[in-house]
């Protein structure tokens, strides 16, 4: 029986919690709040909520107080409080499954009681993240403010290291994350699932190639390299849509490449609807874990132009579902974008291949891989 713990109920946590519960493998699921967008379909007897500190944090945000992220109403405090509470309530669990920054106390208590310890790391190891973003800030200083580089104090980094050292198995969403782990770390890759693939096929578009970038408007996701690729091409038959939150004034981005349409963040269903109007997704990320937007785009029939560092290497069959390009390589991006613009007749077949690939990556498979790896520990 597995005790699962995470402060928020995001897509991959929900998928695992519900699968464990359906299979009779869930001892308990500990979280802060499980309502509304954070709701989860598990037996109420196995759902344990610890809402006080998270409610206080959310209330402070609503009041415009902007709490210190490292203070008593910050996200770190919420993680630590939940971790401490779970450590006192292991019950009869045989396995604990926790996440980065919220596992240390639980893992210490589990080790003392002989409970097995699984650590899920949704993004690359912190040393890889720090190194890549430092290099990026040196390569493109003007874009450094958009990198949102981690500013973790030494004690938080030490906590991450101890969590990883106490883990007996690390679950990674991609080979990129797995490769970032210290040598000798026992790990397994469990790829995230895709959203449902709609049964109907949309009508073919005419006009310019409609290229989509989706995510924070940061060089962490390679946006500067896309602008550089478009400058290299200088073509008028490519329409570029940028969906994401501004991390600098809009004029900054316009100076890099003026010919794009900015679309602000929106609910998930509206993101999918926008994808239905586009022809391809470009996401040359510098560092991620596994960007879910890749599978969202595939599910809507959009081929991908992405880097392996975006975490979706397994999604790419070159020339069918898209292409992998090296990080920091605008020329390679330009080549693939130009190919799509010049071979519009190939897009219907690529769209069909994209939808098939999306349907092959399910949340059920994600949970099954984790459960299979857990069984080898018992």
HELIX and SHEET records of a PDB file:
HELIX    1   1 UNK A   11  UNK A   22  1                                  12    
HELIX    2   2 UNK A   36  UNK A   38  5                                   3    
HELIX    3   3 UNK A   44  UNK A   46  5                                   3    
HELIX    4   4 UNK A   52  UNK A   62  1                                  11    
HELIX    5   5 UNK A   75  UNK A   87  1                                  13    
HELIX    6   6 UNK A  104  UNK A  113  1                                  10    
HELIX    7   7 UNK A  126  UNK A  139  1                                  14    
HELIX    8   8 UNK A  141  UNK A  146  5                                   6    
HELIX    9   9 UNK A  154  UNK A  166  1                                  13    
HELIX   10  10 UNK A  175  UNK A  180  1                                   6    
HELIX   11  11 UNK A  219  UNK A  221  5                                   3    
HELIX   12  12 UNK A  223  UNK A  233  1                                  11    
HELIX   13  13 UNK A  250  UNK A  256  1                                   7    
HELIX   14  14 UNK A  268  UNK A  275  1                                   8    
HELIX   15  15 UNK A  293  UNK A  299  1                                   7    
HELIX   16  16 UNK A  308  UNK A  310  5                                   3    
HELIX   17  17 UNK A  313  UNK A  315  5                                   3    
HELIX   18  18 UNK A  330  UNK A  342  1                                  13    
HELIX   19  19 UNK A  344  UNK A  346  5                                   3    
HELIX   20  20 UNK A  347  UNK A  359  1                                  13    
HELIX   21  21 UNK A  363  UNK A  375  1                                  13    
SHEET    1   A 7 UNK A  47  UNK A  49  0                                        
SHEET    2   A 7 UNK A  26  UNK A  31  1                                        
SHEET    3   A 7 UNK A   2  UNK A   5  1                                        
SHEET    4   A 7 UNK A  95  UNK A  99  1                                        
SHEET    5   A 7 UNK A 116  UNK A 121  1                                        
SHEET    6   A 7 UNK A 169  UNK A 172  1                                        
SHEET    7   A 7 UNK A 187  UNK A 189  1                                        
SHEET    1   B 6 UNK A 260  UNK A 263  0                                        
SHEET    2   B 6 UNK A 238  UNK A 243  1                                        
SHEET    3   B 6 UNK A 209  UNK A 214  1                                        
SHEET    4   B 6 UNK A 280  UNK A 283  1                                        
SHEET    5   B 6 UNK A 303  UNK A 306  1                                        
SHEET    6   B 6 UNK A 322  UNK A 324  1                                        
END                                                                             
